[in-house]
Amino acid sequence: MNTDSRSPGDDVDGVAAALPEHVPTGPLWAELRDAIRGTGADYTKIPLRRAVFLLAVPMVLELVLESTFAVVDIFFVAKLGASAVATVGLTESYLFLLYAIAMGLAMAVTAVVARRIGEHRREAAAVSAVQAIWIAALASLPFAVAGIVWARELLQLMGADAWTLEHGYRYMQWALGSNAVIMLLFVINAVFRGAGDASSAMRVLWVANGLNIVLDPLLIFGFGPVPAMGIEGAAIATTIGRGLGVMMQLWILFRGGQHIRVAASQLGWDRATALNIVRTSLGGIGQMIVAMTSWIFLMRILASIGSEAVAGATIAIRIMMFTTMPAWGMSNAAATLVGQNLGAGEPGRAEASVWRIGWYNMAYLVAVSALFFAFPRELVALFTADAMVIDIGGEWLRILSYSFFVYGWWMVAVQAFNGAGDTVTPTKINLVFFWLIQIPLCWYLALQLDWQQTGVFWGVFVSETAVGLFTLWLFTRGRWKSAQV
């Protein structure tokens, strides 16, 4: 039976890719069903348009629920006042350092696992997955100790107000003390994505964040025999939800999905593989640390202006996270396609996948920017009734709307570098544009010219628009195709 239902635009560089029988050829709803359930498709062989669809749909849905939780969480926390929202923002400034390590490690894991899968070396991919878990567990320990022992001191260092120092430190203790679940959630889902099992990563975050959403109001405000825990309850809800997600990840990984399975014999420490992952992750960790620490400096500037500035910025960034997660989902699909196709010796197909997803991203984010431009204050007002917080958050959303057409291309270009295993180039780019341009510019505009929070927002606009354009230009030069992992 002929199952090759390719359209003329599906082949890349004249390479005819026969469609395996297990890939759906029916109506769109059937392909959507298989994208959510997962397939055993070889993403280096099937038509490119279909490969993008099967990977991007679950990755987008995965991150949509992740961003939904971020928005729901801040919605309930905002009921406790501006200082409570500021507590979340200041705590996340430190969590961003953890995210930097987790995301940098995840980049390396996706690249290494995708390359091994593309080379048809599934056992080597499983060994890489185990080593990544060991590395993540070890990396989480220093953050746990710091968060539990020095929560108040860390918040004071960031300029926290009296309410946060008295009531909010417990939130930081839970958030940092249980950070292992965050690390493992990032890294094991990166294994699934690199292997092409995006549907499993999606289901894990659906369960974890769905439970978070249910537990958040219950633990924050109390109900029946459950006491009201205030802001501490928000952190406990997140810990429980993500902890269950990690348990689900491990069950899938060891039970065996359609693309990767870990055997008991592979649980030991493999020095060579672990060192390769660490070496590959250094660039990714570096690029994320540069980006995240720049955010810490920006939050410190905003904290010196006032809690309302921190709260407005925190709500605006949560709204931005919610609306851009679908674009990040599509960009993650690009990383998997780049890694697997380079492993299969198909650099032309790898590049074509990036351009295709880049156009999708740009179209989506232009629509989001129109929403931000037209209704900035209305969006922030969904989370708080504080007029000053609404004004500040709305101002940032409108300024952000000017740069989103570039932001989508930056996402895809960065993930192309990372998917290829070239994590050093984005690190160098971030170092220049975030540390040497963004931080000094925001400081000068906000404090020296006394533009206050407006100066921070315009400094972010200038630096992130510039980094997006430069990264896309560098991608077109094509050196990423020769990266080895």
Salt bridges, closest charged atoms under 4 A:
ASP4 OD2 - ARG6 NH2 1.94
ASP10 OD1 - ARG49 NE 3.57
ASP11 OD1 - ARG6 NH1 3.17
GLU31 OE2 - ARG50 NE 3.47
ASP34 OD1 - ARG33 NE 3.26
ASP42 OD2 - LYS45 NZ 3.87
GLU62 OE2 - ARG193 NH2 2.33
GLU66 OE2 - ARG242 NH2 3.29
ASP73 OD2 - ARG318 NH1 3.65
GLU92 OE2 - ARG318 NH2 2.32
GLU119 OE1 - ARG116 NE 2.96
GLU119 OE1 - ARG121 NH1 3.19
GLU166 OE2 - HIS167 NE2 3.78
GLU232 OE2 - ARG170 NH2 3.13
GLU351 OE1 - LYS481 NZ 2.52
ASP391 OD1 - ARG377 NH2 2.79
